[in-house]
Amino acid sequence: MNKEQIKENTMKPFEDGDIFLGCTYLNDEIDDHKGDGRILQYDKNLEPKGVLWTEDTEHLVIGLTFDRQGTLWGFDMHNHIVVRVSPDGHQMPYHHFGDRAFSNATFDQDGNIYLGEALVGNTPYPGSYMKRLPGLDLLGYANIHKFNSDLDLVDVYDVAYSPEFHHFKGVTHSTLHPSERFITYTTEIGKKVMRYDIVNRQQMDDLVVLPGDLTDKVVAIAINYLPDGRLLHSRGDYIEILDEQGNVIQTIDLNEHGWGIAQITPSSDGQHFFTANIFSGIMLKVSLDDGKVVGSIDTGFAVPKRSFGGVAEFHLSS
């Protein structure tokens, strides 16, 4: 199979229940995050359906999520690229959202877009290219940027972040509370689940503060709200479900499937969620009720070729 055939776009128009995985085809000897951007499409039965090779990207395509119009969003944070794919399965024209390393998005009912800035400081991931801010020796400020439905920047929230062992991560995961009054977010492998009041433009009390030091694996990773306000929280190889006060009301042990759950997404059926494990390269579909794994997809990209950094489900009311 030649290179042109390998990179043929076969993504189909989105159908209810389709699953999308951010799984860049890594091909660089030095930078283990660099390669040809790729989004894999599966049907509701987890059968392969198509692939989109993303334009303009050179590194991991991560943080997949759908807005309310059914547009699929993803991010190459290393190069400050935001990827958008329309429901017809075609990548939309490039839009410059700013010289920032965005990696996550949330959307309110008025059409506003909130992009989380994943990088901070000036100490990049060893061996990996990370674009700096124009004219500065900085990777980013770890802020949340608000855009309106016309994609115009209307506000920048100077939010707190949680320092982590590598010293370059900022706002890496975010989710809008069902009330749409605040955004809950994490610094991946930091020690906190944080919240920011987008109505009053002020930092709220942390929802969770974990014990220990930055060298252990007692860390916060990915989060996502369920419609009733419960919060899914990845702790690496298990999932906590938190109530509105941050108390753990359920724990789902996924240890046998390996450490590294980097994204977690509720299913539209209200009964399951999906996980993206960047180290194993395997997506899991898990029952909320009893924690049983009811389906999986192996992307074939496991350590050291780790590139599975996003999972999203399309449903007609996206």
N, C-alpha and C positions, 0 to 999 in steps of 0.2 A: 504494500500500500504506500503510495507516494505522499509527500507532505500536503499537497493540495487536497487529496482525498481525505487525509486524516483531519484536516481543518475545515471540512465541509459543514456548513450550518444546516442542521436538520431539525431544529426546534420547531414544534408545532404550535398552533394557536392554543391558548390555555383553556383547559377544561376543569370543571369542578373536581377537586381532590388531587390535582397534579402536584407533584413534589419536585422541588428544585434544590440542587446542591451546588454550592460554590466549590469547585475542585480544579484549581489551576494545574495545567500540565507542566510540572517542574522540569527544567532542562538546563540549569546552569551549574557548573562544576563548583563554583565558589559560594554563590548566594543561594541558600537553600529555601528562599522564599520567592525566587524569580522564575518566571516561565510564561507560557501562553495562557492568558485568562480563559476560563472555561466554566460554563454553567450547564450542569446535566439536568435533564428533564425526565421524570418518571410519571407513570399514571397512578391512579389511586390504589392500584393493586401492587405498587412498587415495581412495575415492569418498565424496562428502558423504553423511552419514547423519542428522545432527541437530544441535541447538544447545540449550544451557542458558544462560539469562540468570540470573546469580547474584544472589541476594538479599543485602542488607546491604552490598554492596560499592559503592565509588564511584570506584575507581582501578584500575590495572592488576591483573589476576588472573594471577599468575606462579607459577613453581616447581612445576608440576604433577608429581605422583608418586603411585604406588599403594602402599598398605600391603599386608600379607600376607593380609588378608581381602578384597581387591579393592575397597576404598574409594579413590576418587580424592580427593586433597588438592590444594588450591591456596591462594593467599595474596593478600590485599590488604594489603600491609605498611604502606601509608600510613595506613590506618584501623584497624590492629591486628585484622584480620578473618581468621580461618581458615575456608576453604570446604571442606566435605566432601560428596562425592556418592556415594551408595550404588550398588551394581551394577545396581539397577533403573533407573538414570538420573535419580533424583530427589535434589535437594539435601537433605541431612540437617539437622535442627534446629541452630540456632546454639549453639555452645559457647564460652564465654569462657575462652580459654587464658591470658589475662593481658594486661596493658597493655604489650605489646611488639610490635615490628615484625618478626614472624616472616615468613620468605620461603622456607624450605626445610625438608624433613623427611626423616628416616631412621627405620627401624623394625627392631627385633631380633626374634629368633625367640620371645622370651618375651612379646611384645606391647607392649614399651616403645616410646615415641615420643620422638625427639630433634628439637627444633625449634631452628633457627638464627636468631638475632636479627640482622637485616640492617643495622640502623642504629646509629650511634654518634655521640657528640658533639652539637653544637648548630648545625651549619651545613647546613641542608637544601638539596636540589637547587633551584637558582634557578627561581622561577616556579611551583614545585610545592608544594602543601600536603602537609605531613607531620606527623602527629599526634605530640605530645610526651608524655613520661611525665607522669602526673598530678602537678601541683604543682611540676614541674621544667622548667627550660629545657634539656631534654635529649631527643634523639631516641632514645637507647638506650645500652646498655652493651656490645653485641657479645658476648653470652654464648650458651651452648647450654643449653636447658632440657630436662630429662628428665621425661616423664609416663609413668604406668603405663597398663595397658590400660583402666582405669576413667577415664582422662583426668585423674587427680589429679597435681599437680606433686610430684615426689619428690626432685628435685635440680636445682641450677643450677651449671654448670661455668663458671668464670671463665677463659675461654680468651684466648690472644693473638690479635691480628688484624694485618693488614698495611696500614698507612696508604696511602691512594691520593690522587690529585690533587684530588678534590672534597671530601675530608675528612668524608664522612658514612656511608661504607659499613663494615659490620662483617663478620659471618659471612653471606655471600650465597649460597654453594653448599656443600653437604655431602654426603658419601657414607660409608656404613658399610663398613669393610673386611670381606671375607668371613669373617675370623676372629671378627668382632664384638667385638674387643678395643679398637679405636680408631676414631675418626671422622676422616676426612681432609676438609679444607675450604679454602675460599679467601675472600679479600676481593676482589670483582670489580674488575679493573684495578689490583690491587695487585701486589706483586713476589714473593709466596710461595705455595707449597702447603704448608699446615700440618697438623699432626696432634695429636689429643688422646686420651690413654689414658683410656677411660671405666671401665676396671676399677680402676686405681690412682688415678684422679682427678688426673692430672698431664699437663702439657704435654710433648710429645715433640719431638725434633729436627725441624726443617722438612724436608720431603721435597724441596722445590725452593726455591732462592733465585735470582731472576733478576737480571741486571746492569742498569745504567743508572739514570736518574732517573725521577721520577714523571710527567714530561711526555712521555715517549716511548710507543711502542706495544709495548714489550717487557713484556708483562703476563700475569698469570694470570687466567683467567676461570672457566669452568665445568669441573667434574670429575665423574666417575662411574666406579665400579669395574665391571670385567667379573668374572664369577664366578670366574675363575682368579687374581684378584689384580692383573691388569694394570689400569692406570688410564688412562681417556680424559681428555684435558686440552685444552680449547679455548684457543687462543692468538689468537682474533679471526677470522682467515681461514684457519687451518689447525688440524689436530688432531694432537697428539702422543699417542703411546701409551707409557706409562712402565712400567718394571719395578718390583719391590718396593723397589729402592734409589733410585728416582727417575731412573734413566737412560732416555734416549729410545731406544726400540727400533724405533719406526716413526713416520713423519710422513706425514700425508695432507693434501695441498695442496688447499684449497677457495677459493683466491684469486679465481677467476673468478666466484664466487657472492657476493662482497662480504664486507667486514669486519663483525663484529657477532654472532658465534655466542655466544648468551647462555645456552643450555642444551644439554646433550648427554645422550642417553639410550640405553643399549644395547637392542637388540631381543631378545626372548625366543628367537629362533631361533639366537642365538649367532653369526650371520654378518653382522649389520648393526648400524648405530646411526642415531639420528635427531638432527637438529640444529634448534635454533630460532634464527633470525637476526632480531634485533629491528629492525635497520635496513632490511633488504630485505623483511621480512615473509614470507619463504619458508622452509618446512621442507624439509629434505633427508633422504632415506633413502640411506645410504652403505654400501658393502660394506667390511667390516673387512679382507678379504683383499687387495684391490687398490685400495681407495680410490675406486672408481667410484661415481658418483651413479646410483642405479637407480630413483629416484622422487622426486617433489617435490609440495608443495602451496603455492600462492600464496594467502595470506590476504587480499591486497589492501590491507594496512596497512603501507606503507613510509614512510620518512622523508618529511615531518616527522610524519606520523600513525603513529608507531611504537608498537605495542602487543602484538606477538607475543612473549610472555615465558614460554612454558612448553610442553613437549611430553612426553607420556607414552603408553606402550603398555599395553593391558590384555591379560593372558593368564590362563588359567584357574587357574594355580597362583600368581597374585599373592598 
